[in-house]
Amino acid sequence: MRTRESDVVEIDYIGRIAETGSEFDSRKRYTLLLGNGDVVRGLELGLFDMCIGETRLLRVPPALGFGTRGSRAFQVPPGATLEYEAKLRSINQQNDPMIRRQDLPDERRF
């Protein structure tokens, strides 16, 4: 099963500033709705078409991150390129990497 828009996904991730390597955010078991804008656009786009258990290293340009403003809350400078290491833990509360969407009952497919 692969992620698609409107899936509820659970991830672990670490966010770093590419230029310095300094960590600005880290979360375990973070849940979000794909396509809802819950995280920066570059991270969200990188989560599409992932399989359960897969890990990706994502390099996010400023236009898809915090842009020319940066983020005071995360101490990210303006125009920073970001790197995320993201691991997909579950899709729509399914954490078995062998499960297929079509094998689920209708009410669990989402």
Rosetta constraint file for C-alpha pairs under 8 A:
AtomPair CA 1 CA 51 HARMONIC 6.01 0.50
AtomPair CA 1 CA 52 HARMONIC 7.32 0.50
AtomPair CA 1 CA 97 HARMONIC 7.05 0.50
AtomPair CA 1 CA 98 HARMONIC 7.47 0.50
AtomPair CA 1 CA 99 HARMONIC 6.30 0.50
AtomPair CA 1 CA 100 HARMONIC 4.99 0.50
AtomPair CA 1 CA 101 HARMONIC 5.87 0.50
AtomPair CA 2 CA 48 HARMONIC 7.72 0.50
AtomPair CA 2 CA 49 HARMONIC 4.98 0.50
AtomPair CA 2 CA 50 HARMONIC 5.10 0.50
AtomPair CA 2 CA 51 HARMONIC 4.76 0.50
AtomPair CA 2 CA 52 HARMONIC 7.36 0.50
AtomPair CA 2 CA 91 HARMONIC 7.94 0.50
AtomPair CA 3 CA 7 HARMONIC 6.41 0.50
AtomPair CA 3 CA 9 HARMONIC 7.77 0.50
AtomPair CA 3 CA 47 HARMONIC 7.23 0.50
AtomPair CA 3 CA 48 HARMONIC 5.33 0.50
AtomPair CA 3 CA 49 HARMONIC 4.71 0.50
AtomPair CA 3 CA 50 HARMONIC 5.33 0.50
AtomPair CA 3 CA 51 HARMONIC 6.72 0.50
AtomPair CA 3 CA 91 HARMONIC 6.69 0.50
AtomPair CA 4 CA 34 HARMONIC 7.14 0.50
AtomPair CA 4 CA 48 HARMONIC 5.64 0.50
AtomPair CA 4 CA 49 HARMONIC 6.08 0.50
AtomPair CA 5 CA 33 HARMONIC 7.98 0.50
AtomPair CA 5 CA 34 HARMONIC 5.20 0.50
AtomPair CA 5 CA 35 HARMONIC 5.46 0.50
AtomPair CA 5 CA 48 HARMONIC 7.41 0.50
AtomPair CA 6 CA 33 HARMONIC 5.84 0.50
AtomPair CA 6 CA 34 HARMONIC 5.10 0.50
AtomPair CA 6 CA 35 HARMONIC 6.02 0.50
AtomPair CA 6 CA 36 HARMONIC 7.62 0.50
AtomPair CA 7 CA 33 HARMONIC 5.78 0.50
AtomPair CA 7 CA 34 HARMONIC 5.57 0.50
AtomPair CA 7 CA 91 HARMONIC 6.48 0.50
AtomPair CA 7 CA 92 HARMONIC 6.01 0.50
AtomPair CA 7 CA 110 HARMONIC 7.05 0.50
AtomPair CA 8 CA 31 HARMONIC 6.87 0.50
AtomPair CA 8 CA 32 HARMONIC 5.68 0.50
AtomPair CA 8 CA 33 HARMONIC 4.50 0.50
AtomPair CA 8 CA 34 HARMONIC 6.38 0.50
AtomPair CA 8 CA 91 HARMONIC 5.89 0.50
AtomPair CA 8 CA 92 HARMONIC 4.89 0.50
AtomPair CA 8 CA 93 HARMONIC 7.55 0.50
AtomPair CA 9 CA 31 HARMONIC 5.61 0.50
AtomPair CA 9 CA 32 HARMONIC 5.59 0.50
AtomPair CA 9 CA 33 HARMONIC 6.35 0.50
AtomPair CA 9 CA 34 HARMONIC 7.15 0.50
AtomPair CA 9 CA 88 HARMONIC 7.28 0.50
AtomPair CA 9 CA 89 HARMONIC 7.47 0.50
AtomPair CA 9 CA 90 HARMONIC 5.61 0.50
AtomPair CA 9 CA 91 HARMONIC 4.65 0.50
AtomPair CA 9 CA 92 HARMONIC 6.07 0.50
AtomPair CA 9 CA 93 HARMONIC 7.57 0.50
AtomPair CA 10 CA 29 HARMONIC 5.55 0.50
AtomPair CA 10 CA 30 HARMONIC 5.38 0.50
AtomPair CA 10 CA 31 HARMONIC 4.35 0.50
AtomPair CA 10 CA 32 HARMONIC 6.59 0.50
AtomPair CA 10 CA 88 HARMONIC 6.21 0.50
AtomPair CA 10 CA 89 HARMONIC 5.34 0.50
AtomPair CA 10 CA 90 HARMONIC 5.14 0.50
AtomPair CA 10 CA 91 HARMONIC 6.68 0.50
AtomPair CA 10 CA 93 HARMONIC 8.00 0.50
AtomPair CA 11 CA 28 HARMONIC 6.71 0.50
AtomPair CA 11 CA 29 HARMONIC 5.25 0.50
AtomPair CA 11 CA 30 HARMONIC 5.23 0.50
AtomPair CA 11 CA 31 HARMONIC 6.48 0.50
AtomPair CA 11 CA 86 HARMONIC 6.56 0.50
AtomPair CA 11 CA 87 HARMONIC 5.49 0.50
AtomPair CA 11 CA 88 HARMONIC 4.62 0.50
AtomPair CA 11 CA 89 HARMONIC 5.28 0.50
AtomPair CA 11 CA 90 HARMONIC 7.23 0.50
AtomPair CA 12 CA 26 HARMONIC 7.75 0.50
AtomPair CA 12 CA 27 HARMONIC 5.64 0.50
AtomPair CA 12 CA 28 HARMONIC 4.36 0.50
AtomPair CA 12 CA 29 HARMONIC 5.33 0.50
AtomPair CA 12 CA 30 HARMONIC 6.22 0.50
AtomPair CA 12 CA 86 HARMONIC 5.73 0.50
AtomPair CA 12 CA 87 HARMONIC 5.25 0.50
AtomPair CA 12 CA 88 HARMONIC 6.74 0.50
AtomPair CA 12 CA 89 HARMONIC 7.23 0.50
AtomPair CA 13 CA 26 HARMONIC 5.65 0.50
AtomPair CA 13 CA 27 HARMONIC 5.49 0.50
AtomPair CA 13 CA 28 HARMONIC 6.59 0.50
AtomPair CA 13 CA 84 HARMONIC 6.56 0.50
AtomPair CA 13 CA 85 HARMONIC 5.41 0.50
AtomPair CA 13 CA 86 HARMONIC 4.31 0.50
AtomPair CA 13 CA 87 HARMONIC 6.34 0.50
AtomPair CA 14 CA 23 HARMONIC 7.15 0.50
AtomPair CA 14 CA 24 HARMONIC 7.99 0.50
AtomPair CA 14 CA 25 HARMONIC 5.91 0.50
AtomPair CA 14 CA 26 HARMONIC 4.29 0.50
AtomPair CA 14 CA 27 HARMONIC 6.60 0.50
AtomPair CA 14 CA 84 HARMONIC 5.55 0.50
AtomPair CA 14 CA 85 HARMONIC 5.31 0.50
AtomPair CA 14 CA 86 HARMONIC 6.70 0.50
AtomPair CA 15 CA 23 HARMONIC 5.77 0.50
AtomPair CA 15 CA 24 HARMONIC 5.75 0.50
AtomPair CA 15 CA 25 HARMONIC 5.00 0.50
AtomPair CA 15 CA 26 HARMONIC 6.05 0.50
AtomPair CA 15 CA 82 HARMONIC 6.92 0.50
AtomPair CA 15 CA 83 HARMONIC 5.76 0.50
AtomPair CA 15 CA 84 HARMONIC 4.49 0.50
AtomPair CA 15 CA 85 HARMONIC 6.69 0.50
AtomPair CA 16 CA 21 HARMONIC 5.60 0.50
AtomPair CA 16 CA 22 HARMONIC 5.35 0.50
AtomPair CA 16 CA 23 HARMONIC 4.21 0.50
AtomPair CA 16 CA 24 HARMONIC 5.57 0.50
AtomPair CA 16 CA 25 HARMONIC 7.13 0.50
AtomPair CA 16 CA 82 HARMONIC 5.79 0.50
AtomPair CA 16 CA 83 HARMONIC 5.13 0.50
AtomPair CA 16 CA 84 HARMONIC 6.29 0.50
AtomPair CA 17 CA 21 HARMONIC 5.25 0.50
AtomPair CA 17 CA 22 HARMONIC 5.55 0.50
AtomPair CA 17 CA 23 HARMONIC 6.51 0.50
AtomPair CA 17 CA 24 HARMONIC 7.05 0.50
AtomPair CA 17 CA 76 HARMONIC 7.19 0.50
AtomPair CA 17 CA 80 HARMONIC 6.60 0.50
AtomPair CA 17 CA 81 HARMONIC 6.19 0.50
AtomPair CA 17 CA 82 HARMONIC 4.73 0.50
AtomPair CA 17 CA 83 HARMONIC 6.15 0.50
AtomPair CA 18 CA 22 HARMONIC 7.74 0.50
AtomPair CA 18 CA 59 HARMONIC 7.80 0.50
AtomPair CA 18 CA 80 HARMONIC 7.39 0.50
AtomPair CA 18 CA 81 HARMONIC 5.47 0.50
AtomPair CA 18 CA 82 HARMONIC 5.13 0.50
AtomPair CA 18 CA 83 HARMONIC 5.59 0.50
AtomPair CA 19 CA 80 HARMONIC 7.42 0.50
AtomPair CA 19 CA 81 HARMONIC 6.98 0.50
AtomPair CA 24 CA 74 HARMONIC 5.64 0.50
AtomPair CA 24 CA 75 HARMONIC 6.76 0.50
AtomPair CA 24 CA 76 HARMONIC 7.10 0.50
AtomPair CA 25 CA 74 HARMONIC 6.92 0.50
AtomPair CA 29 CA 89 HARMONIC 7.45 0.50
AtomPair CA 32 CA 36 HARMONIC 7.97 0.50
AtomPair CA 32 CA 38 HARMONIC 6.30 0.50
AtomPair CA 33 CA 37 HARMONIC 7.98 0.50
AtomPair CA 33 CA 38 HARMONIC 7.05 0.50
AtomPair CA 34 CA 38 HARMONIC 7.82 0.50
AtomPair CA 34 CA 44 HARMONIC 6.66 0.50
AtomPair CA 34 CA 47 HARMONIC 7.95 0.50
AtomPair CA 34 CA 48 HARMONIC 7.79 0.50
AtomPair CA 35 CA 44 HARMONIC 7.26 0.50
AtomPair CA 37 CA 41 HARMONIC 6.73 0.50
AtomPair CA 37 CA 44 HARMONIC 7.41 0.50
AtomPair CA 39 CA 43 HARMONIC 6.63 0.50
AtomPair CA 39 CA 44 HARMONIC 6.24 0.50
AtomPair CA 40 CA 44 HARMONIC 6.39 0.50
AtomPair CA 40 CA 64 HARMONIC 6.62 0.50
AtomPair CA 40 CA 65 HARMONIC 5.36 0.50
AtomPair CA 40 CA 66 HARMONIC 7.17 0.50
AtomPair CA 41 CA 45 HARMONIC 6.08 0.50
AtomPair CA 41 CA 64 HARMONIC 5.17 0.50
AtomPair CA 41 CA 65 HARMONIC 6.35 0.50
AtomPair CA 42 CA 46 HARMONIC 6.23 0.50
AtomPair CA 42 CA 58 HARMONIC 7.99 0.50
AtomPair CA 42 CA 60 HARMONIC 5.31 0.50
AtomPair CA 42 CA 61 HARMONIC 7.51 0.50
AtomPair CA 42 CA 64 HARMONIC 4.70 0.50
AtomPair CA 42 CA 65 HARMONIC 5.94 0.50
AtomPair CA 43 CA 47 HARMONIC 6.50 0.50
AtomPair CA 43 CA 58 HARMONIC 7.09 0.50
AtomPair CA 43 CA 60 HARMONIC 7.11 0.50
AtomPair CA 43 CA 65 HARMONIC 7.92 0.50
AtomPair CA 43 CA 84 HARMONIC 7.14 0.50
AtomPair CA 44 CA 48 HARMONIC 7.10 0.50
AtomPair CA 46 CA 56 HARMONIC 7.89 0.50
AtomPair CA 46 CA 58 HARMONIC 6.51 0.50
AtomPair CA 47 CA 88 HARMONIC 7.98 0.50
AtomPair CA 50 CA 54 HARMONIC 6.50 0.50
AtomPair CA 50 CA 88 HARMONIC 7.20 0.50
AtomPair CA 51 CA 88 HARMONIC 7.01 0.50
AtomPair CA 51 CA 97 HARMONIC 6.90 0.50
AtomPair CA 52 CA 88 HARMONIC 5.34 0.50
AtomPair CA 52 CA 89 HARMONIC 5.66 0.50
AtomPair CA 52 CA 90 HARMONIC 5.70 0.50
AtomPair CA 52 CA 91 HARMONIC 7.02 0.50
AtomPair CA 52 CA 95 HARMONIC 6.45 0.50
AtomPair CA 52 CA 96 HARMONIC 7.08 0.50
AtomPair CA 52 CA 97 HARMONIC 5.00 0.50
AtomPair CA 53 CA 87 HARMONIC 6.40 0.50
AtomPair CA 53 CA 88 HARMONIC 5.36 0.50
AtomPair CA 53 CA 89 HARMONIC 5.68 0.50
AtomPair CA 53 CA 90 HARMONIC 7.80 0.50
AtomPair CA 53 CA 97 HARMONIC 6.72 0.50
AtomPair CA 54 CA 87 HARMONIC 5.70 0.50
AtomPair CA 54 CA 88 HARMONIC 5.71 0.50
AtomPair CA 55 CA 85 HARMONIC 7.03 0.50
AtomPair CA 55 CA 86 HARMONIC 5.53 0.50
AtomPair CA 55 CA 87 HARMONIC 4.19 0.50
AtomPair CA 55 CA 88 HARMONIC 6.53 0.50
AtomPair CA 56 CA 84 HARMONIC 7.91 0.50
AtomPair CA 56 CA 85 HARMONIC 5.78 0.50
AtomPair CA 56 CA 86 HARMONIC 5.39 0.50
AtomPair CA 56 CA 87 HARMONIC 6.50 0.50
AtomPair CA 57 CA 83 HARMONIC 6.96 0.50
AtomPair CA 57 CA 84 HARMONIC 5.72 0.50
AtomPair CA 57 CA 85 HARMONIC 4.55 0.50
AtomPair CA 57 CA 86 HARMONIC 6.51 0.50
AtomPair CA 58 CA 83 HARMONIC 5.49 0.50
AtomPair CA 58 CA 84 HARMONIC 5.05 0.50
AtomPair CA 58 CA 85 HARMONIC 6.34 0.50
AtomPair CA 58 CA 86 HARMONIC 7.71 0.50
AtomPair CA 59 CA 81 HARMONIC 7.16 0.50
AtomPair CA 59 CA 82 HARMONIC 5.84 0.50
AtomPair CA 59 CA 83 HARMONIC 4.55 0.50
AtomPair CA 59 CA 84 HARMONIC 6.61 0.50
AtomPair CA 60 CA 64 HARMONIC 6.14 0.50
AtomPair CA 60 CA 65 HARMONIC 6.15 0.50
AtomPair CA 60 CA 81 HARMONIC 5.74 0.50
AtomPair CA 60 CA 82 HARMONIC 4.94 0.50
AtomPair CA 60 CA 83 HARMONIC 5.98 0.50
AtomPair CA 60 CA 84 HARMONIC 7.77 0.50
AtomPair CA 61 CA 65 HARMONIC 6.22 0.50
AtomPair CA 61 CA 80 HARMONIC 7.38 0.50
AtomPair CA 61 CA 81 HARMONIC 4.77 0.50
AtomPair CA 61 CA 82 HARMONIC 6.52 0.50
AtomPair CA 62 CA 66 HARMONIC 5.90 0.50
AtomPair CA 62 CA 67 HARMONIC 4.48 0.50
AtomPair CA 62 CA 68 HARMONIC 7.05 0.50
AtomPair CA 62 CA 79 HARMONIC 5.20 0.50
AtomPair CA 62 CA 80 HARMONIC 5.50 0.50
AtomPair CA 62 CA 81 HARMONIC 5.16 0.50
AtomPair CA 62 CA 82 HARMONIC 7.31 0.50
AtomPair CA 63 CA 67 HARMONIC 4.91 0.50
AtomPair CA 63 CA 68 HARMONIC 7.82 0.50
AtomPair CA 65 CA 80 HARMONIC 7.92 0.50
AtomPair CA 65 CA 81 HARMONIC 7.34 0.50
AtomPair CA 65 CA 82 HARMONIC 6.90 0.50
AtomPair CA 66 CA 70 HARMONIC 4.83 0.50
AtomPair CA 66 CA 71 HARMONIC 6.30 0.50
AtomPair CA 66 CA 76 HARMONIC 7.73 0.50
AtomPair CA 66 CA 78 HARMONIC 7.27 0.50
AtomPair CA 66 CA 79 HARMONIC 7.32 0.50
AtomPair CA 66 CA 80 HARMONIC 7.47 0.50
AtomPair CA 67 CA 78 HARMONIC 6.34 0.50
AtomPair CA 67 CA 79 HARMONIC 5.35 0.50
AtomPair CA 67 CA 80 HARMONIC 7.28 0.50
AtomPair CA 68 CA 78 HARMONIC 4.61 0.50
AtomPair CA 68 CA 79 HARMONIC 4.68 0.50
AtomPair CA 68 CA 80 HARMONIC 7.98 0.50
AtomPair CA 69 CA 77 HARMONIC 7.48 0.50
AtomPair CA 69 CA 78 HARMONIC 4.79 0.50
AtomPair CA 69 CA 79 HARMONIC 7.09 0.50
AtomPair CA 70 CA 75 HARMONIC 7.68 0.50
AtomPair CA 70 CA 76 HARMONIC 5.20 0.50
AtomPair CA 70 CA 77 HARMONIC 4.76 0.50
AtomPair CA 70 CA 78 HARMONIC 3.86 0.50
AtomPair CA 70 CA 79 HARMONIC 6.40 0.50
AtomPair CA 70 CA 80 HARMONIC 7.04 0.50
AtomPair CA 71 CA 75 HARMONIC 5.63 0.50
AtomPair CA 71 CA 76 HARMONIC 4.91 0.50
AtomPair CA 71 CA 77 HARMONIC 6.58 0.50
AtomPair CA 71 CA 78 HARMONIC 7.38 0.50
AtomPair CA 72 CA 76 HARMONIC 6.45 0.50
AtomPair CA 72 CA 77 HARMONIC 7.85 0.50
AtomPair CA 76 CA 80 HARMONIC 6.80 0.50
AtomPair CA 89 CA 95 HARMONIC 6.24 0.50
AtomPair CA 90 CA 94 HARMONIC 5.29 0.50
AtomPair CA 90 CA 95 HARMONIC 4.47 0.50
AtomPair CA 90 CA 96 HARMONIC 7.77 0.50
AtomPair CA 91 CA 95 HARMONIC 6.66 0.50
AtomPair CA 92 CA 108 HARMONIC 7.70 0.50
AtomPair CA 92 CA 109 HARMONIC 7.74 0.50
AtomPair CA 92 CA 110 HARMONIC 7.09 0.50
AtomPair CA 94 CA 99 HARMONIC 7.90 0.50
AtomPair CA 99 CA 103 HARMONIC 7.05 0.50
AtomPair CA 99 CA 104 HARMONIC 7.94 0.50
AtomPair CA 100 CA 104 HARMONIC 7.01 0.50
AtomPair CA 101 CA 109 HARMONIC 5.89 0.50
AtomPair CA 102 CA 109 HARMONIC 7.44 0.50
AtomPair CA 104 CA 108 HARMONIC 5.97 0.50
AtomPair CA 104 CA 109 HARMONIC 5.85 0.50
AtomPair CA 105 CA 109 HARMONIC 6.53 0.50
AtomPair CA 106 CA 110 HARMONIC 7.68 0.50
